[in-house]
Amino acid sequence: VDLFLFGADYTPVTRTETVLTSTPPAVRFLQQQSGYFRIAGVGERGILIPNTAMLYGLMDVRGYEPMTPARTFHFFEEALKGEVDLGGSLYLLPRGELEEPVRRAFNLFNVQYILSSQELAAPQLEKVYEAEIKIYRNLSALPRAFVVHKARVAPDARSALQLVTHGEIDFRTEVVLEEDRKSTRLNSSHDQI
């Protein structure tokens, strides 16, 4: 009973119409874009707070209180230079120029739109919206799902992370595996699973 009384208000239920009284112009812009893509807010914490995007039908690479394996948190902090706060929120905090590991991860994660209050400098970014915030299209984002026929094997998790973030790998044609499984060889003559 004590536990119930303690946690009764932890996840309150609120009617959507009382929370979403209007749609911000930047969100309307994103809703008008076609395709199946992810977004990411970078820089300040208040840029479309993690999980807020789902209320508008948008998919955010970040999350709030996600039930996520420790490896994902480690990747998030190492590769994306992100921050996991005490509540479990995943924040992306790069400022100014997005570093190469962050850009590579965004490409791999299908992050096609990046929201920021600051100017971002990267050759693959095209500013497509500028008003209350800036929105950049990531011209190098990979499709949400795709098939490759080449694999590179890393000896362990740390080596795999290094290859993904700093390696000379074209994710459009090659995948990184942590071990070599003889039974899962890729056959380059077939494009179907």
Contacts in CASP RR format, 6 or more apart in sequence:
PFRMAT RR
TARGET T0000
AUTHOR 0000-0000-0000
METHOD contacts of the structure
MODEL  1
VDLFLFGADYTPVTRTETVLTSTPPAVRFLQQQSGYFRIAGVGERGILIP
NTAMLYGLMDVRGYEPMTPARTFHFFEEALKGEVDLGGSLYLLPRGELEE
PVRRAFNLFNVQYILSSQELAAPQLEKVYEAEIKIYRNLSALPRAFVVHK
ARVAPDARSALQLVTHGEIDFRTEVVLEEDRKSTRLNSSHDQI
16 55 0 8 1.000
19 55 0 8 1.000
20 55 0 8 1.000
20 56 0 8 1.000
23 31 0 8 1.000
23 56 0 8 1.000
24 132 0 8 1.000
25 131 0 8 1.000
25 132 0 8 1.000
26 115 0 8 1.000
26 129 0 8 1.000
26 131 0 8 1.000
26 132 0 8 1.000
26 133 0 8 1.000
26 135 0 8 1.000
27 48 0 8 1.000
27 53 0 8 1.000
27 56 0 8 1.000
27 58 0 8 1.000
29 128 0 8 1.000
29 129 0 8 1.000
29 135 0 8 1.000
30 39 0 8 1.000
30 56 0 8 1.000
30 58 0 8 1.000
30 113 0 8 1.000
30 135 0 8 1.000
31 56 0 8 1.000
31 57 0 8 1.000
31 58 0 8 1.000
33 112 0 8 1.000
33 113 0 8 1.000
36 59 0 8 1.000
36 110 0 8 1.000
36 144 0 8 1.000
37 59 0 8 1.000
37 110 0 8 1.000
37 111 0 8 1.000
37 112 0 8 1.000
37 113 0 8 1.000
37 141 0 8 1.000
37 144 0 8 1.000
38 59 0 8 1.000
38 60 0 8 1.000
38 61 0 8 1.000
38 109 0 8 1.000
38 110 0 8 1.000
38 111 0 8 1.000
38 112 0 8 1.000
38 113 0 8 1.000
38 144 0 8 1.000
39 48 0 8 1.000
39 53 0 8 1.000
39 58 0 8 1.000
39 59 0 8 1.000
39 60 0 8 1.000
39 61 0 8 1.000
39 111 0 8 1.000
39 112 0 8 1.000
39 113 0 8 1.000
39 114 0 8 1.000
39 115 0 8 1.000
40 60 0 8 1.000
40 61 0 8 1.000
40 62 0 8 1.000
40 92 0 8 1.000
40 106 0 8 1.000
40 111 0 8 1.000
40 113 0 8 1.000
40 114 0 8 1.000
40 115 0 8 1.000
41 47 0 8 1.000
41 48 0 8 1.000
41 60 0 8 1.000
41 62 0 8 1.000
41 92 0 8 1.000
41 114 0 8 1.000
41 115 0 8 1.000
41 116 0 8 1.000
42 92 0 8 1.000
42 93 0 8 1.000
42 94 0 8 1.000
42 95 0 8 1.000
42 98 0 8 1.000
42 114 0 8 1.000
42 115 0 8 1.000
42 116 0 8 1.000
42 120 0 8 1.000
43 91 0 8 1.000
43 92 0 8 1.000
43 93 0 8 1.000
43 94 0 8 1.000
43 95 0 8 1.000
43 116 0 8 1.000
43 117 0 8 1.000
43 118 0 8 1.000
44 117 0 8 1.000
45 91 0 8 1.000
47 115 0 8 1.000
47 116 0 8 1.000
47 117 0 8 1.000
47 133 0 8 1.000
48 60 0 8 1.000
48 115 0 8 1.000
49 64 0 8 1.000
49 89 0 8 1.000
50 60 0 8 1.000
50 62 0 8 1.000
50 63 0 8 1.000
50 64 0 8 1.000
50 89 0 8 1.000
50 90 0 8 1.000
50 91 0 8 1.000
51 60 0 8 1.000
51 62 0 8 1.000
51 63 0 8 1.000
51 64 0 8 1.000
51 65 0 8 1.000
52 60 0 8 1.000
53 59 0 8 1.000
53 60 0 8 1.000
54 60 0 8 1.000
61 92 0 8 1.000
61 106 0 8 1.000
61 109 0 8 1.000
61 111 0 8 1.000
62 89 0 8 1.000
62 90 0 8 1.000
62 91 0 8 1.000
62 92 0 8 1.000
63 89 0 8 1.000
63 90 0 8 1.000
64 87 0 8 1.000
64 88 0 8 1.000
64 89 0 8 1.000
64 90 0 8 1.000
65 87 0 8 1.000
65 88 0 8 1.000
65 89 0 8 1.000
66 88 0 8 1.000
66 90 0 8 1.000
68 90 0 8 1.000
71 157 0 8 1.000
73 84 0 8 1.000
73 90 0 8 1.000
74 161 0 8 1.000
75 105 0 8 1.000
75 161 0 8 1.000
76 82 0 8 1.000
76 84 0 8 1.000
76 90 0 8 1.000
77 83 0 8 1.000
77 84 0 8 1.000
78 161 0 8 1.000
78 165 0 8 1.000
79 101 0 8 1.000
79 102 0 8 1.000
79 104 0 8 1.000
79 105 0 8 1.000
79 161 0 8 1.000
79 164 0 8 1.000
79 165 0 8 1.000
80 92 0 8 1.000
80 94 0 8 1.000
80 101 0 8 1.000
80 102 0 8 1.000
80 105 0 8 1.000
81 92 0 8 1.000
81 93 0 8 1.000
81 94 0 8 1.000
81 99 0 8 1.000
81 101 0 8 1.000
81 102 0 8 1.000
82 90 0 8 1.000
82 91 0 8 1.000
82 92 0 8 1.000
82 93 0 8 1.000
82 94 0 8 1.000
83 90 0 8 1.000
83 91 0 8 1.000
83 93 0 8 1.000
84 90 0 8 1.000
84 91 0 8 1.000
85 91 0 8 1.000
92 102 0 8 1.000
94 102 0 8 1.000
95 118 0 8 1.000
96 118 0 8 1.000
96 119 0 8 1.000
96 120 0 8 1.000
96 121 0 8 1.000
97 120 0 8 1.000
97 121 0 8 1.000
97 122 0 8 1.000
98 106 0 8 1.000
98 114 0 8 1.000
98 120 0 8 1.000
98 121 0 8 1.000
98 122 0 8 1.000
98 125 0 8 1.000
100 166 0 8 1.000
101 165 0 8 1.000
101 166 0 8 1.000
103 122 0 8 1.000
103 124 0 8 1.000
103 138 0 8 1.000
103 140 0 8 1.000
104 164 0 8 1.000
104 165 0 8 1.000
104 171 0 8 1.000
105 164 0 8 1.000
105 165 0 8 1.000
106 114 0 8 1.000
106 138 0 8 1.000
106 141 0 8 1.000
107 124 0 8 1.000
107 138 0 8 1.000
107 140 0 8 1.000
107 141 0 8 1.000
107 142 0 8 1.000
107 171 0 8 1.000
108 142 0 8 1.000
108 164 0 8 1.000
108 171 0 8 1.000
110 141 0 8 1.000
110 142 0 8 1.000
110 143 0 8 1.000
110 144 0 8 1.000
111 138 0 8 1.000
111 141 0 8 1.000
112 137 0 8 1.000
112 138 0 8 1.000
112 141 0 8 1.000
113 128 0 8 1.000
113 135 0 8 1.000
113 136 0 8 1.000
113 137 0 8 1.000
113 138 0 8 1.000
114 120 0 8 1.000
114 125 0 8 1.000
114 135 0 8 1.000
114 136 0 8 1.000
114 138 0 8 1.000
115 133 0 8 1.000
115 134 0 8 1.000
115 135 0 8 1.000
116 133 0 8 1.000
116 134 0 8 1.000
116 136 0 8 1.000
117 133 0 8 1.000
117 134 0 8 1.000
118 134 0 8 1.000
119 134 0 8 1.000
120 134 0 8 1.000
120 136 0 8 1.000
124 138 0 8 1.000
124 139 0 8 1.000
124 140 0 8 1.000
125 136 0 8 1.000
125 137 0 8 1.000
125 138 0 8 1.000
125 139 0 8 1.000
126 136 0 8 1.000
126 137 0 8 1.000
126 139 0 8 1.000
127 134 0 8 1.000
127 135 0 8 1.000
127 136 0 8 1.000
128 135 0 8 1.000
128 136 0 8 1.000
128 137 0 8 1.000
129 135 0 8 1.000
142 171 0 8 1.000
142 172 0 8 1.000
146 172 0 8 1.000
147 191 0 8 1.000
147 193 0 8 1.000
148 171 0 8 1.000
148 172 0 8 1.000
148 173 0 8 1.000
148 174 0 8 1.000
148 175 0 8 1.000
148 186 0 8 1.000
149 173 0 8 1.000
149 186 0 8 1.000
149 187 0 8 1.000
149 188 0 8 1.000
150 173 0 8 1.000
150 174 0 8 1.000
150 175 0 8 1.000
150 186 0 8 1.000
150 188 0 8 1.000
151 174 0 8 1.000
151 175 0 8 1.000
151 176 0 8 1.000
151 177 0 8 1.000
151 186 0 8 1.000
152 163 0 8 1.000
152 169 0 8 1.000
152 174 0 8 1.000
152 175 0 8 1.000
152 176 0 8 1.000
152 177 0 8 1.000
153 176 0 8 1.000
153 177 0 8 1.000
153 178 0 8 1.000
153 179 0 8 1.000
153 180 0 8 1.000
154 160 0 8 1.000
154 162 0 8 1.000
154 163 0 8 1.000
154 176 0 8 1.000
154 177 0 8 1.000
154 178 0 8 1.000
155 178 0 8 1.000
156 178 0 8 1.000
157 178 0 8 1.000
160 176 0 8 1.000
160 177 0 8 1.000
160 178 0 8 1.000
163 169 0 8 1.000
163 176 0 8 1.000
164 176 0 8 1.000
169 176 0 8 1.000
END
